[in-house]
Amino acid sequence: MRKLFFFLTVVILLTARIASASIILLPMDLKQAQHLKAYGMAYWVLKQDITVDWMLNYRGGSFSFPYTKIFEDECVVRGVSYEVIPNSKYQSIMAEIQSPEVNQDIVKLEKAPKIAVYSPKNKLPWDDAVTMVLTYAEIPYDLIYDDEVLEGKLPLYDWLHLHHEDFTGQYGKFYAQFGSEPWYKEDEKRQEEMAAKWGYSKVSELKLGVAKQFRNYVAGGGFLFAMCSATDTYDIALAADGIDICGNVFDGDPMDAGAQSKLNFTNCFAFENFKIVTNPMEYEFSNIDATSPRPKMNDDYFSLFDFSAKYDPVPTMLCQNHTTTIKGFMGQTTDFRSQYIKSDVLIMGEYKPFNMARYIHGNFGNGMWTFYGGHDPEDYQHMVYDPPTDLALHPNSPGYRLILNNVLFPAAKKKHQKT
């Protein structure tokens, strides 16, 4: 009888402990040992059909979800810092967050977004920050390229990333430096074969066709994210619809001598009134890019804007971080000169002394897009042939956090996806 009483007492105490410790909080301030993997943990919980609270501006944009031993064990396995708190304490935190006196809010993440990365199937001598951080955070994604896009498969996905890509059909403007390299010639051959397969006479026409599919995807409610040269070359391609802007080293015939005056900026998502670079030997597409001139490396930082969590939840979500000052990093397209950014585009991060925007966002139709300049947030000047960054050495990277904010953003309750 005494043993039975002891056993029942233990069960009651354990039950009471579990009931009171009913919430797992993933802090996203400096207490978090694995910021990047914390996003993957939140995504994994969503995959179990459990809602996650994104606590905007609370301890760096923390995540929380109901306590289970399975979730706790998964946090341990992934090395993600977590706190188990009583439900009563969590209710107090929620009341504090919802107070009109504080710039905080709670957004419900309801469904794990299905993710696609537009990336070539052949191996090229550079990597991609988004695929690296998705892999590190253990967030699954599908690789797609021109075939899948032109076959109409984009509506299968909630979120689309454009890999380091040149949508103008100029092969990244690598000709002057790498035109004789085997990988360049192989890429040129593959792209030309793909264009012919889909009935296009030139690679530039193929890429424009793909860009238009992306535009339709966003108009229909999709979320598009691009980095580095996939940002400005996307808009340049749309502006040059029906205009030959490629030199003969790229497509075998001269470019249209009046191309600049014929550009249609109304086709663009983000940019207007820019000038294209017509020299095929110059490693630059247009004057949108602010790679040069730049501040010195030790002075190269950009700042995130502070938005109202309760009234501007979209940019607030996209800017969640444990710091508002992010170290700069270069790419083929590093920053965007502010004078060429459309007036309805939201600038979320900038280097004001040089009038450069780094992180911008906008709406198109029923969907949204985000452009993020630079190639690798933890490698200041990542060069062709450089090895990929080991993210295990940068588990708390604020620059990479901005990418993952965009990945989770489509999971937010629909009412929070309108600006």
C-alpha positions in Angstrom: 0.0 0.0 0.0 2.8 2.4 0.9 4.6 1.6 -2.4 1.4 2.3 -4.3 0.9 5.6 -2.5 4.5 6.6 -3.3 4.1 5.6 -7.0 0.8 7.7 -7.3 2.5 10.7 -5.6 5.4 10.6 -8.1 2.9 10.3 -11.1 0.9 13.3 -9.8 4.0 15.4 -9.3 5.4 14.6 -12.7 2.0 15.3 -14.3 1.8 18.6 -12.5 5.4 19.5 -13.6 4.7 18.7 -17.2 1.3 20.6 -17.1 3.0 23.7 -15.6 6.0 23.5 -18.0 3.8 23.7 -21.1 5.7 25.9 -23.5 9.1 25.6 -25.2 10.6 29.0 -25.9 13.5 29.3 -28.4 15.2 32.5 -27.4 16.7 34.4 -30.4 18.7 36.9 -28.5 22.3 36.4 -27.4 21.2 33.4 -25.2 20.7 31.3 -28.4 23.7 29.1 -29.2 22.4 28.1 -32.6 20.4 30.9 -34.2 20.3 29.3 -37.7 19.3 25.8 -36.5 16.6 27.4 -34.4 14.8 28.3 -37.6 15.1 24.7 -38.7 13.6 23.6 -35.3 10.6 25.9 -35.8 10.2 24.5 -39.3 10.3 21.0 -38.0 7.6 21.7 -35.5 5.4 23.2 -38.2 5.9 19.9 -40.2 4.3 18.1 -37.3 1.1 20.2 -37.9 1.8 22.3 -34.7 1.4 26.1 -34.7 4.5 28.1 -33.8 4.3 31.6 -32.3 6.8 34.0 -33.8 7.4 36.6 -31.0 8.3 39.7 -33.0 10.9 41.9 -31.3 10.8 39.8 -28.2 14.3 38.6 -27.3 15.5 38.9 -30.9 12.4 37.4 -32.5 11.9 34.2 -30.4 9.8 31.2 -31.3 7.5 29.2 -29.0 5.3 26.1 -29.2 3.6 23.6 -26.9 5.8 21.5 -24.8 6.3 17.8 -25.6 9.2 15.6 -24.7 9.7 14.8 -28.4 10.1 18.5 -29.1 12.5 19.0 -26.2 14.6 16.0 -27.3 14.8 17.4 -30.8 16.0 20.7 -29.5 18.8 18.8 -27.7 19.7 16.8 -30.7 20.0 20.0 -32.9 21.9 21.9 -30.2 19.3 24.6 -30.1 19.0 26.6 -26.8 15.5 26.4 -25.3 13.6 27.3 -22.2 10.7 25.3 -20.8 8.3 27.7 -19.1 4.9 27.4 -17.4 1.9 28.3 -19.4 0.9 30.9 -16.8 4.2 32.7 -17.3 3.8 32.5 -21.1 0.4 34.1 -20.8 2.0 36.9 -18.9 4.6 37.3 -21.6 1.9 37.4 -24.3 0.0 40.1 -22.4 3.2 42.1 -22.2 3.9 41.7 -25.9 0.4 42.7 -26.8 0.5 45.9 -24.8 0.2 49.0 -27.0 3.2 50.4 -25.1 5.7 48.0 -26.6 6.9 47.5 -30.2 6.2 43.7 -30.1 3.6 41.3 -31.5 2.9 37.6 -31.9 2.4 36.1 -35.4 1.1 32.6 -35.8 3.1 30.3 -38.1 0.6 27.7 -39.3 2.1 25.6 -42.1 5.6 24.7 -43.2 6.1 26.3 -46.6 7.1 24.1 -49.5 10.4 25.5 -50.8 12.1 25.5 -54.2 15.5 26.7 -55.3 16.0 27.7 -58.9 19.5 26.4 -59.6 21.3 24.8 -62.5 21.8 21.0 -62.4 25.4 21.2 -63.7 28.2 22.0 -61.3 29.5 25.6 -61.4 32.6 26.9 -59.4 30.6 28.9 -56.9 28.1 28.1 -54.1 24.9 29.6 -52.9 24.2 31.1 -49.4 20.6 30.0 -49.4 21.1 26.3 -50.2 24.0 26.3 -47.6 21.9 27.7 -44.8 18.8 25.6 -45.7 21.0 22.5 -45.4 22.7 23.7 -42.2 19.3 24.5 -40.6 17.9 21.2 -41.8 15.1 22.8 -43.8 14.1 20.6 -46.9 13.9 22.1 -50.4 13.6 21.0 -54.0 16.1 22.0 -56.7 14.3 23.1 -59.9 15.5 24.7 -63.1 14.2 25.8 -66.5 12.5 22.5 -67.3 10.4 22.6 -64.1 9.6 26.3 -64.5 8.5 26.0 -68.1 6.6 22.8 -67.3 4.4 25.0 -65.0 5.5 23.5 -61.6 6.0 26.7 -59.7 2.5 26.7 -58.2 3.5 23.6 -56.2 5.7 25.8 -54.1 5.1 28.5 -51.4 8.6 30.0 -51.5 11.1 30.3 -54.4 14.7 31.3 -54.3 16.7 32.4 -57.3 20.2 31.0 -57.2 23.2 33.2 -58.3 21.8 33.6 -61.9 22.0 35.9 -64.9 18.6 36.4 -66.5 20.0 38.6 -69.3 21.5 35.7 -71.2 25.1 37.0 -70.8 26.4 34.0 -68.8 27.2 36.1 -65.8 29.4 38.4 -67.9 32.2 36.0 -67.0 33.5 35.9 -70.6 36.5 38.2 -70.3 37.9 36.3 -67.3 36.6 32.8 -67.7 35.5 32.4 -71.3 38.1 29.8 -72.0 37.4 27.7 -68.9 35.8 24.3 -69.4 33.0 25.0 -67.0 32.1 28.2 -68.8 32.0 26.4 -72.2 30.0 23.6 -70.7 27.5 26.0 -69.2 27.1 27.9 -72.5 26.5 24.6 -74.3 23.9 23.4 -71.8 22.1 26.8 -71.8 21.9 26.8 -75.6 20.6 23.3 -75.7 17.9 24.2 -73.2 16.9 27.2 -75.2 16.6 25.1 -78.4 14.6 22.4 -76.5 12.0 25.0 -75.5 11.8 26.7 -78.9 13.9 29.8 -78.2 16.5 31.0 -80.6 18.7 32.5 -77.9 19.5 31.9 -74.3 18.4 35.5 -73.5 15.0 34.7 -74.8 14.9 31.5 -72.7 15.8 33.4 -69.5 13.2 36.1 -70.3 10.6 33.4 -70.6 11.6 31.9 -67.3 11.6 35.4 -65.7 8.0 35.9 -66.9 7.0 32.6 -65.3 8.5 33.9 -62.0 6.5 37.1 -62.4 3.3 35.1 -62.9 4.1 33.0 -59.8 4.5 36.1 -57.6 1.3 37.7 -59.1 -0.6 34.6 -58.2 0.5 34.8 -54.5 4.0 33.3 -54.4 6.9 34.5 -52.4 10.2 35.1 -54.3 13.6 35.7 -52.8 16.7 36.6 -54.7 20.3 37.4 -53.9 23.4 38.8 -55.7 23.1 39.0 -59.5 19.7 37.3 -59.5 18.3 40.6 -58.3 19.2 43.2 -60.8 19.5 40.9 -63.8 15.9 39.8 -63.2 14.6 43.3 -63.5 17.0 44.1 -66.4 15.7 41.1 -68.3 12.1 42.2 -67.8 12.9 45.8 -68.8 14.6 44.5 -72.0 11.7 42.4 -73.2 12.0 42.3 -77.0 15.3 44.2 -77.0 18.7 42.6 -77.8 21.1 43.7 -75.0 23.6 41.0 -75.5 26.9 41.5 -77.3 28.0 39.1 -80.1 30.3 37.1 -77.8 27.1 36.0 -76.0 24.6 35.4 -78.8 26.4 35.7 -82.1 25.0 39.1 -83.2 25.4 42.7 -82.1 23.2 44.2 -79.5 20.5 46.7 -80.4 22.4 50.1 -80.6 19.4 51.9 -79.2 18.7 49.3 -76.4 19.1 51.8 -73.5 16.4 54.2 -74.8 14.0 51.3 -75.4 14.0 49.8 -71.9 10.6 49.5 -70.3 11.0 50.1 -66.5 7.3 49.5 -65.8 8.0 45.8 -66.3 10.5 45.8 -63.3 9.7 44.8 -59.7 12.2 47.0 -58.0 14.3 49.3 -60.2 13.9 52.1 -62.8 15.8 54.7 -64.8 19.0 52.6 -64.6 21.6 52.3 -67.4 22.8 49.0 -68.7 26.5 48.2 -69.1 27.0 47.4 -72.8 30.7 46.4 -72.7 30.7 42.6 -72.9 34.2 42.6 -71.3 33.1 44.6 -68.2 32.0 42.4 -65.2 28.9 44.5 -64.5 25.3 44.6 -65.7 24.1 48.1 -64.9 24.6 51.1 -62.6 22.1 49.6 -60.2 24.9 47.7 -58.5 27.0 49.6 -55.9 29.9 47.2 -55.5 32.2 50.1 -56.4 33.0 52.4 -54.8 32.7 50.9 -51.3 33.6 51.7 -47.8 36.7 49.9 -46.4 36.0 46.4 -45.2 36.2 47.3 -41.5 33.7 50.1 -42.1 31.3 48.1 -44.3 28.2 47.6 -42.3 24.5 48.1 -43.1 21.7 48.9 -40.7 18.2 47.3 -40.5 15.2 49.6 -40.2 13.0 49.5 -37.1 9.4 48.8 -38.1 6.2 48.7 -36.0 5.5 45.1 -35.1 1.8 45.7 -34.6 1.2 47.9 -37.8 4.0 46.7 -40.1 4.3 43.0 -39.4 5.7 42.0 -42.8 9.0 44.0 -42.7 9.2 43.4 -39.0 9.2 39.6 -39.6 11.8 40.0 -42.4 14.1 42.1 -40.2 14.0 39.9 -37.0 17.6 39.7 -35.6 19.7 39.9 -32.5 21.4 43.0 -33.9 20.3 45.9 -36.2 23.9 46.4 -37.6 25.0 43.7 -40.1 28.5 43.4 -41.5 28.7 44.0 -45.2 29.7 41.4 -47.8 30.3 41.7 -51.5 28.9 39.9 -54.5 28.6 40.5 -58.3 25.7 42.6 -57.2 26.4 43.9 -53.7 24.1 46.8 -53.0 21.5 48.8 -54.9 21.9 52.5 -55.6 18.9 54.1 -53.9 18.3 56.5 -56.8 17.3 53.6 -59.0 14.8 52.0 -56.6 11.1 52.6 -57.3 9.3 54.8 -54.8 6.9 52.0 -53.8 9.7 49.6 -52.8 10.4 49.2 -49.1 14.0 49.6 -48.1 14.7 47.4 -45.0 18.5 47.7 -44.8 20.9 50.3 -46.0 24.3 51.9 -45.8 23.2 55.5 -45.6 26.5 57.3 -46.0 26.9 55.9 -49.5 23.2 56.0 -50.4 23.1 52.2 -50.9 20.3 49.8 -50.1 21.1 46.2 -49.3 17.8 44.6 -48.4 14.5 45.6 -50.1 11.0 44.2 -50.4 7.8 44.8 -52.4 4.4 43.5 -53.5 3.4 42.3 -57.0 -0.1 41.2 -57.6 -1.1 38.8 -54.8 2.5 37.9 -53.9 5.7 39.4 -52.5 9.4 39.5 -53.4 12.6 40.3 -51.5 16.0 41.2 -52.9 19.1 40.9 -50.8 22.4 42.1 -52.2 25.7 40.3 -51.8 26.9 36.6 -52.2 27.8 35.2 -48.8 27.0 36.9 -45.5 30.1 35.4 -43.8 32.7 35.8 -46.6 33.4 39.4 -47.4 34.6 38.9 -50.9 33.7 35.4 -52.1 35.5 34.6 -55.3 34.9 32.0 -58.1 36.6 28.7 -57.0 36.6 29.7 -53.3 35.4 26.8 -51.0 32.0 27.1 -49.4 31.6 28.7 -46.0 31.4 26.3 -43.1 28.3 27.5 -41.3 29.2 25.5 -38.2 31.7 28.3 -37.6 29.0 30.9 -37.9 25.9 29.5 -36.1 24.7 32.9 -35.0 25.2 34.8 -38.3 22.9 37.8 -38.4 23.4 38.1 -42.1 22.2 34.6 -42.7 19.3 35.1 -40.3 17.8 37.5 -42.8 17.6 34.7 -45.4 15.8 32.4 -42.9 13.3 35.1 -41.9 12.2 35.0 -45.5 12.0 31.2 -45.5 9.6 31.1 -42.6 7.6 34.2 -43.7 5.1 32.3 -45.9 4.1 30.2 -42.9 2.6 33.3 -41.2 -1.2 33.6 -40.9 -2.4 35.2 -44.1 -3.7 38.4 -42.4 0.0 39.2 -41.5 1.1 39.0 -45.1 -0.4 42.3 -46.2 1.4 45.6 -45.9 
